[in-house]
Amino acid sequence: MKTDVLVIGGGPAGLSAALSAAKEGAKVIIAERDNLGGILNQCIHSGFGLRYFGEELTGPEYASRFVRKVAAEKNISIIKGSVICADKNRCCEIATESGYESISAGAVVIATGCRERPAGTLNIAGGHPAGIFTAGTAQRLINIDGLCVGKKIVILGSGDIGLIMARRFTLEGAKVEAVLEAMPTPGGLNRNIAQCLKDFNIPLRLSTTVVEVLGQKRVEGVVTAQVDENIRPIKGTEQTIPCDTLILSVGLIPENDLFGFLTLDRRTKGPFTDNLGQCEVSGYFACGNALHVHDLVDNVTYESENAGKNAALFALGKLRSENSVKVNCGNSIASVVPQFIKEGSPSVIYIRVKKKIKNAMLFAARPDGTIIKSIKRLAFAPNETISLELPALSGISYDNIIIDASGEA
């Protein structure tokens, strides 16, 4: 089977990319192993769509708007199945209920999302009793299956999913004993810290981690300890918190195992891309949490529309090849996406800083120090993604730009 554009993943990124590609006149196939809408189907809380739709929606409401558009688009078809292999020539094998389907695509959009970091990566002492869940698994069990996983909860990690689940458990009648965060600053958005923890008087303990899980058949408690600047437990600071459930919200990893031929950025764990969304392997485009972990689904949509549009133009032979410059991280910057900018196209750079900076200016500069664009704020923090819009570069006479920030620690 042949198609202009194959979109792998039917979550918010894949749906947006498919619609954008179809708008350019491309024939599109979405390969999705589950229901369209992806992770948004289990995110029943509100807070989605403020930027994109100008109104506050729940996750299922946000997803359903795109699902309906996809269903009405004659240039888009759906294959329910799992992509099990892909090659540089944009040939993909999909395992479906009726057998294997081989698809040759003019362009491929990677919209596979991300996975949660599991307990095995944390090196926590103790056994493996029942009652340890990742935050996403617990969210699915409660919101989709109607099962509350515990009554006395400790949450390790202050990412947005962990914060939202702290509120969700409380609303279900469970007691959240504490949210622990190994870093000195929270990992989630400030609005979630306020609405999910402070509004419910749930304690947040920074620079603190779990060093041991207690219990044999079921979790009976956890031993916590404060950590130093190298995230090493400080001896003598141990405390025991009785609980029956430990929820892990300790990070997300972009899902790119299928694409071993792509070079991944060690900072984001996603593939290198340019501002058109194209990876280093020609004809492959990436967007959403498969590219880098986002804090707002609205940004996923904007980014994915851009990738889908350019994937269609590539497949239809309309995407021009332009000169590009590399985007480098300055001393204060943890990551940037995209890592390359094509001449002649405006771009949005998604940036995370390494640590909190007050009275701050974030800027993009040429090698000679000339500032291309800058923004100022009272503070930048590691738990937020900063968007920096750059004008189209033309007449490029340099090979890189640098993104950095200045201000007070």
Buried (B, 14 or more C-beta within 10 A) or exposed (E): EEBBBBBBBBBBBBBBBBBBBBBBEBBBBBBBBEEBBBBBBBBBBBBBBEEBBEEEBBBBBBBBEBBEBBEEBEBBBBBBBBBEEBEEEBBBBBBEEEEEBEBEBBBBBBBBBBBBBEBEEBEBEBEEBBBBBBBBBBBBBBBEEEEBBBEBBBBBBBBBBBBBBBBBBBEEEBEBBBBBBBBEEBBBBEEBBEBBBEEEEBEBBBBBBBBBBBBEEEBBBBBBBBBEEEEEBEEEBEEEBEBBBBBBBBBBBBBBEBBEEBEBBEBBBBBBBBBBBBBBBEBBBBBBBBBBBBBBBBBBBBBBBBBBBBBBBBBBEEBEEBBBBBBBBBEBBEBBBBBBBBBEBEBBBBBBBBEBBEEBBBBBBBEEEEEBBEBEBEEBBBBBBBBBEBEEBEEBEEEEBBBBBBBEE
